[in-house]
Amino acid sequence: DPRRMQANKLKSDVEKLERRERNFLYGISDAKDKIVELRHREGWLRKAIADAKTDLQRVEDRKGEEFSFKLGKKTITDKEAANGLIQDEAKKVMQSRTIDPGQRQYFGEYKGFKLYFVKSHFDSTPPSVDIVGAGTYDAKAALGSIEYSIRALKDGIIKGEKMLAEDAAGIEKLEAMTKETFYQQDTLDKKRKLLADIEADLLRNPNPLPRWLIDAAPVGTDVY
């Protein structure tokens, strides 16, 4: 029966198109998930940038001041001495059995920031340093590293603002993608309808048409 041959061909076509449609819909779903991720990142990025700007102003306000580092109750005015004391205190935290891994331990202040050691999960690794102002910035347990992190605030703001702009452009493209329709939707709909019509016809008329009716009568003959 030619109808069954045509139906089998249409089923194969529909299955191929449906696979493409599923891949298209997966892409739409991924785009929506990415938009949610970027929107979430936008929130914390804006806060991080605002905090960094506040902290940068804190640093700018102290420009020109003589070096002064507060370690516990002591105020140190010599950089080399301050660095030595920071490393001495870091060793005590590293060797301590009363401070848990990951726990913060306050140890001083510098340029208006509070400084905390964060104990490592590995006994032979020195603690890191959290520099806490409006935001929190990490450093190694050394004065040079702490100063570097504070100097990096301006670059961090620039990078953050660049990321915001890139994410906004990305969201715009992704939102446009989510509004697209499957590019072969019309073809798929037509083939589905034709297949449904043939299958319905096969149910109504399971027996194939006579060969002479399919092939049509020869030219010049009478058909009754």
Phi, psi and chi 1 to 4 in degrees:
 res  aa     phi    psi   chi1   chi2   chi3   chi4
   1 ASP       -  117.9 -171.2  -24.3      -      -
   2 PRO   -58.0  -27.5  -22.5   32.6      -      -
   3 ARG   -63.9  -38.2  -66.0  173.7  -59.7  169.7
   4 ARG   -68.8  -38.7  -64.8 -170.0 -174.9  -80.4
   5 MET   -61.9  -43.5  -67.3  175.3   62.4      -
   6 GLN   -66.1  -39.3 -170.7  178.5    6.7      -
   7 ALA   -63.6  -42.1      -      -      -      -
   8 ASN   -63.6  -41.3  -71.9  -24.3      -      -
   9 LYS   -63.3  -43.0  174.8   66.6  169.0   61.1
  10 LEU   -65.5  -39.1  -77.4  167.4      -      -
  11 LYS   -59.2  -43.9  -79.5  179.8 -175.5  175.5
  12 SER   -62.6  -43.6  176.2      -      -      -
  13 ASP   -62.8  -44.1  -69.6  -12.4      -      -
  14 VAL   -64.2  -41.8  166.8      -      -      -
  15 GLU   -61.6  -42.2  -74.6  172.8    0.3      -
  16 LYS   -63.2  -44.4  -73.2  177.4 -175.6  175.5
  17 LEU   -66.8  -35.9  -72.4  167.0      -      -
  18 GLU   -68.5  -33.2  -75.0  177.7  -20.3      -
  19 ARG   -64.4  -43.1  -78.7 -163.5  -65.3  -88.7
  20 ARG   -64.1  -38.3  -68.7  174.7 -170.5  170.0
  21 GLU   -64.8  -41.0 -177.4 -173.3   36.6      -
  22 ARG   -62.7  -44.2  -80.3 -165.0  -62.7  -86.0
  23 ASN   -61.5  -39.4  -71.6  -23.7      -      -
  24 PHE   -62.4  -44.9  171.9   80.8      -      -
  25 LEU   -67.7  -34.5  -66.4  174.3      -      -
  26 TYR   -61.7  -40.3  -70.7  148.7      -      -
  27 GLY   -62.9  -40.2      -      -      -      -
  28 ILE   -63.6  -43.3  -64.2  -68.0      -      -
  29 SER   -63.9  -42.7  178.0      -      -      -
  30 ASP   -62.0  -39.9  -72.5  -14.7      -      -
  31 ALA   -62.9  -41.4      -      -      -      -
  32 LYS   -65.0  -40.7  -71.5  178.7  178.1  177.8
  33 ASP   -63.7  -40.1  -70.5  -16.6      -      -
  34 LYS   -65.9  -37.2 -173.0   64.5  176.9  176.6
  35 ILE   -61.4  -44.6  -71.4  169.2      -      -
  36 VAL   -60.0  -43.9  171.3      -      -      -
  37 GLU   -61.5  -44.9  178.1 -172.3  -30.7      -
  38 LEU   -69.3  -36.6  -69.4  176.4      -      -
  39 ARG   -63.4  -41.0  -67.9  -84.4 -172.5 -142.8
  40 HIS   -63.9  -44.4  176.8   71.8      -      -
  41 ARG   -64.7  -34.8 -175.0  162.9   76.0  175.2
  42 GLU   -58.5  -40.9  178.4 -173.7   12.6      -
  43 GLY   -61.7  -51.9      -      -      -      -
  44 TRP   -73.9  -27.1   68.8 -106.1      -      -
  45 LEU   -65.1  -44.3 -103.5  179.3      -      -
  46 ARG   -60.9  -41.4  -72.3 -169.7 -176.1  -78.9
  47 LYS   -66.7  -42.9 -176.0  179.4 -174.3  -50.9
  48 ALA   -62.4  -40.4      -      -      -      -
  49 ILE   -66.6  -43.8  -69.0  167.9      -      -
  50 ALA   -62.1  -42.6      -      -      -      -
  51 ASP   -63.6  -42.8  -71.3  -13.9      -      -
  52 ALA   -65.1  -36.8      -      -      -      -
  53 LYS   -65.5  -40.1  -75.7 -179.1  176.1  178.9
  54 THR   -61.7  -44.5  -61.4      -      -      -
  55 ASP   -70.3  -34.5  -71.1  -28.5      -      -
  56 LEU   -64.1  -38.6 -178.0   59.3      -      -
  57 GLN   -65.0  -35.5 -171.6   59.1   52.9      -
  58 ARG   -59.4  -42.4 -175.2 -163.0  -48.3  -88.3
  59 VAL   -69.6  -44.9  175.1      -      -      -
  60 GLU   -59.0  -37.6  -66.7  -67.8  -35.1      -
  61 ASP   -65.8  -20.4  -69.5  -15.9      -      -
  62 ARG  -102.9    8.2  -74.6  168.5  172.3   76.5
  63 LYS   -60.6  138.4  -97.6 -170.4  176.3  179.7
  64 GLY    90.5  -11.3      -      -      -      -
  65 GLU   -73.4  150.8  -70.2 -176.3   -1.7      -
  66 GLU   -68.2  152.4  -65.4  -67.6  -34.5      -
  67 PHE   -60.7  131.7  175.7   80.5      -      -
  68 SER  -151.5  123.4  176.0      -      -      -
  69 PHE  -126.2  123.1 -168.8   99.2      -      -
  70 LYS   -95.2  121.4 -175.5  178.6  177.1 -176.4
  71 LEU  -122.0  104.9 -174.9   66.1      -      -
  72 GLY    63.8 -121.5      -      -      -      -
  73 LYS   -96.5   -3.7  -66.2 -178.8  179.7  179.7
  74 LYS   -89.1  147.7  -63.5  178.3 -176.2  176.7
  75 THR  -116.8  119.6  -61.6      -      -      -
  76 ILE  -106.9  135.3  -58.8  108.0      -      -
  77 THR  -113.4    5.0   55.8      -      -      -
  78 ASP  -115.2  125.8  179.0   77.1      -      -
  79 LYS   -63.3  -43.9  -76.8 -167.2  172.7 -174.0
  80 GLU   -63.5  -40.7 -170.1  174.7  -21.0      -
  81 ALA   -66.3  -41.2      -      -      -      -
  82 ALA   -62.4  -42.5      -      -      -      -
  83 ASN   -64.5  -40.6 -173.2   55.6      -      -
  84 GLY   -63.0  -42.9      -      -      -      -
  85 LEU   -67.1  -37.6  -72.0  168.4      -      -
  86 ILE   -59.8  -44.8  -70.2  167.3      -      -
  87 GLN   -70.2  -33.8  -66.7 -174.7    7.0      -
  88 ASP   -63.7  -45.3  -71.5  -15.6      -      -
  89 GLU   -66.2  -36.0  -68.6  -60.6  -46.2      -
  90 ALA   -62.3  -39.8      -      -      -      -
  91 LYS   -63.4  -38.7  -74.7  177.9 -173.9  175.3
  92 LYS   -62.9  -41.9  -68.5  177.4 -174.8  176.3
  93 VAL   -65.8  -41.8  170.1      -      -      -
  94 MET   -61.4  -38.3 -176.3  172.8   66.8      -
  95 GLN   -88.9   -9.0  -64.5  166.5   -1.2      -
  96 SER   -67.0  141.0  172.1      -      -      -
  97 ARG  -102.8   -2.3  -67.6  -70.7  176.1  -99.9
  98 THR  -101.9   -9.9   60.0      -      -      -
  99 ILE  -103.0  125.5  -57.8  171.7      -      -
 100 ASP   -79.6  150.8  -64.2  -32.7      -      -
 101 PRO   -57.1  135.0  -26.1   35.2      -      -
 102 GLY    87.1  -10.8      -      -      -      -
 103 GLN   -78.7  141.0 -176.2  179.4  -22.7      -
 104 ARG   -85.4  143.9  -92.7 -177.4  173.6 -179.7
 105 GLN  -134.4  111.7  179.0   79.7   11.9      -
 106 TYR   -63.7  136.9  171.0   80.3      -      -
 107 PHE  -137.5  -13.4   71.9   91.9      -      -
 108 GLY   177.2 -173.7      -      -      -      -
 109 GLU  -139.8  147.1  -66.4 -178.9   22.3      -
 110 TYR  -152.7  126.5 -176.9   52.3      -      -
 111 LYS    53.6   35.3  -67.8 -168.9  175.4 -179.3
 112 GLY    86.0    0.7      -      -      -      -
 113 PHE  -100.4  141.8  -65.2   91.7      -      -
 114 LYS   -86.5  142.1  -67.9 -175.0 -178.4  -60.7
 115 LEU  -117.8  134.9  -56.1  174.9      -      -
 116 TYR  -131.9  137.1  -62.8   82.7      -      -
 117 PHE   -80.1  144.6  -72.3  125.5      -      -
 118 VAL  -121.3  112.0 -177.9      -      -      -
 119 LYS   -66.6  137.0 -172.4  172.7 -178.0 -179.6
 120 SER   -73.1  158.8  171.6      -      -      -
 121 HIS   -81.3   -6.5  -71.4  -91.9      -      -
 122 PHE  -112.9  127.7  -57.1   98.2      -      -
 123 ASP   -59.7  -30.9  -70.0  -18.7      -      -
 124 SER   -91.7    3.3   59.1      -      -      -
 125 THR  -104.6  127.7  -56.9      -      -      -
 126 PRO   -62.2  156.1  -19.2   31.1      -      -
 127 PRO   -68.4  154.3   26.6  -34.3      -      -
 128 SER   -87.6  177.5   59.1      -      -      -
 129 VAL  -124.2  131.9  172.6      -      -      -
 130 ASP   -98.5  123.7  -84.7   -4.0      -      -
 131 ILE  -100.0  114.6  -54.2  165.7      -      -
 132 VAL  -115.0  118.6 -179.5      -      -      -
 133 GLY  -128.9 -127.0      -      -      -      -
 134 ALA   -67.6  -35.7      -      -      -      -
 135 GLY  -112.8 -178.9      -      -      -      -
 136 THR  -124.3  134.1  -60.9      -      -      -
 137 TYR  -132.4  143.7  -42.5   93.6      -      -
 138 ASP  -100.4  155.9   63.2  -62.0      -      -
 139 ALA  -157.3  171.8      -      -      -      -
 140 LYS   -87.9  167.9  -65.6  178.4 -179.1  176.8
 141 ALA   -80.4   66.5      -      -      -      -
 142 ALA  -154.8  143.4      -      -      -      -
 143 LEU   -60.1  -40.3  179.7   60.4      -      -
 144 GLY   -59.9  -40.5      -      -      -      -
 145 SER   -68.8  -39.4  179.8      -      -      -
 146 ILE   -62.8  -45.1  -66.8  166.8      -      -
 147 GLU   -64.6  -38.1  -71.2 -173.7  -41.5      -
 148 TYR   -62.7  -44.2  177.0   82.1      -      -
 149 SER   -61.7  -38.5  -69.5      -      -      -
 150 ILE   -69.4  -40.1  -67.2  171.4      -      -
 151 ARG   -65.6  -27.4  -75.2 -163.8  -53.5  -88.7
 152 ALA   -76.9   -3.2      -      -      -      -
 153 LEU   -56.7  -45.4  -77.4  169.5      -      -
 154 LYS   -62.4  -46.1 -170.1  171.8 -177.0  179.0
 155 ASP   -63.2  -36.8  -75.0  -17.3      -      -
 156 GLY   -61.9  -39.5      -      -      -      -
 157 ILE   -64.7  -44.4  -68.9  166.0      -      -
 158 ILE   -62.1  -45.6  -67.7  168.5      -      -
 159 LYS   -63.9  -41.2  -73.2  177.8 -176.4  176.4
 160 GLY   -62.4  -43.1      -      -      -      -
 161 GLU   -67.4  -34.2  -71.4  176.5  -22.2      -
 162 LYS   -65.8  -42.6 -176.1 -179.9  177.6 -176.2
 163 MET   -61.6  -40.7  -75.4  178.1   66.5      -
 164 LEU   -59.8  -44.7  -86.8 -179.9      -      -
 165 ALA   -65.0  -42.8      -      -      -      -
 166 GLU   -65.3  -41.2  -70.9  172.3   -9.9      -
 167 ASP   -65.5  -38.5  -73.7   -4.3      -      -
 168 ALA   -62.8  -42.6      -      -      -      -
 169 ALA   -65.1  -39.2      -      -      -      -
 170 GLY   -64.2  -42.7      -      -      -      -
 171 ILE   -61.4  -41.3  -71.3  169.9      -      -
 172 GLU   -60.5  -44.2 -173.3  176.9  -13.5      -
 173 LYS   -66.7  -42.3  -72.2 -179.8 -177.8  177.0
 174 LEU   -65.4  -39.4  -70.0  166.7      -      -
 175 GLU   -64.7  -37.3  -75.3 -179.5  -24.1      -
 176 ALA   -64.3  -38.1      -      -      -      -
 177 MET   -63.9  -39.0 -176.3 -170.7  -65.4      -
 178 THR   -68.5  -16.3   62.9      -      -      -
 179 LYS   -92.7   -6.1  -66.3  172.3 -175.4  174.1
 180 GLU   -73.9  154.0  -68.1  176.7   -0.2      -
 181 THR  -108.3  157.7   55.4      -      -      -
 182 PHE   -57.2  124.2  178.5   47.3      -      -
 183 TYR   -66.4  -17.4   68.6  102.6      -      -
 184 GLN  -112.5   24.6  -72.4 -175.8  -64.3      -
 185 GLN   -61.3  -43.3 -169.0   64.4   56.0      -
 186 ASP   -61.5  -44.4  -72.1  -14.1      -      -
 187 THR   -62.2  -43.4  -57.0      -      -      -
 188 LEU   -63.5  -44.1  177.3   55.3      -      -
 189 ASP   -61.8  -42.9  -70.2  -17.1      -      -
 190 LYS   -65.0  -44.1  -73.4  174.7 -176.1  175.6
 191 LYS   -67.4  -38.2  -73.3 -175.4 -179.7  -74.9
 192 ARG   -61.4  -43.9  -82.8  173.6  173.4  162.3
 193 LYS   -66.2  -43.8 -175.6  177.7 -175.0  -49.9
 194 LEU   -63.1  -40.8 -174.9   54.8      -      -
 195 LEU   -63.8  -43.8  176.3   59.6      -      -
 196 ALA   -62.6  -39.8      -      -      -      -
 197 ASP   -64.7  -42.2  -70.5  -15.2      -      -
 198 ILE   -66.9  -43.1  -68.2  171.5      -      -
 199 GLU   -64.3  -37.2  -71.9  177.1  -24.5      -
 200 ALA   -66.3  -38.8      -      -      -      -
 201 ASP   -65.7  -38.7 -174.5   51.2      -      -
 202 LEU   -64.4  -34.0  -76.2  167.1      -      -
 203 LEU   -70.0  -40.7  -75.8  173.1      -      -
 204 ARG   -72.9  -38.8  -73.2 -167.1  -56.6  -90.0
 205 ASN  -130.7   78.7  -55.0  -68.8      -      -
 206 PRO   -65.2  -26.0   20.8  -29.5      -      -
 207 ASN   -83.6  136.5  -64.1  -39.7      -      -
 208 PRO   -67.2  156.3   24.1  -31.9      -      -
 209 LEU   -67.6  153.9  -65.8  170.5      -      -
 210 PRO   -59.3  147.0  -18.5   28.1      -      -
 211 ARG   -57.5  -38.5 -170.6   80.1 -112.6  170.2
 212 TRP   -67.2  -28.4   63.8  -92.9      -      -
 213 LEU   -78.9  -33.3 -176.0   56.1      -      -
 214 ILE   -68.6  -45.2  -64.8  170.0      -      -
 215 ASP   -78.8  -18.0  -66.4  -20.9      -      -
 216 ALA    78.1  153.9      -      -      -      -
 217 ALA   -72.7  150.7      -      -      -      -
 218 PRO   -59.4  150.3  -19.1   30.3      -      -
 219 VAL   -62.1  136.3  175.3      -      -      -
 220 GLY    89.3    2.5      -      -      -      -
 221 THR  -103.9  157.9   59.6      -      -      -
 222 ASP   -87.2  138.5  -64.0  -34.6      -      -
 223 VAL  -115.2  124.1  177.9      -      -      -
 224 TYR  -105.6      -  -60.1   93.7      -      -
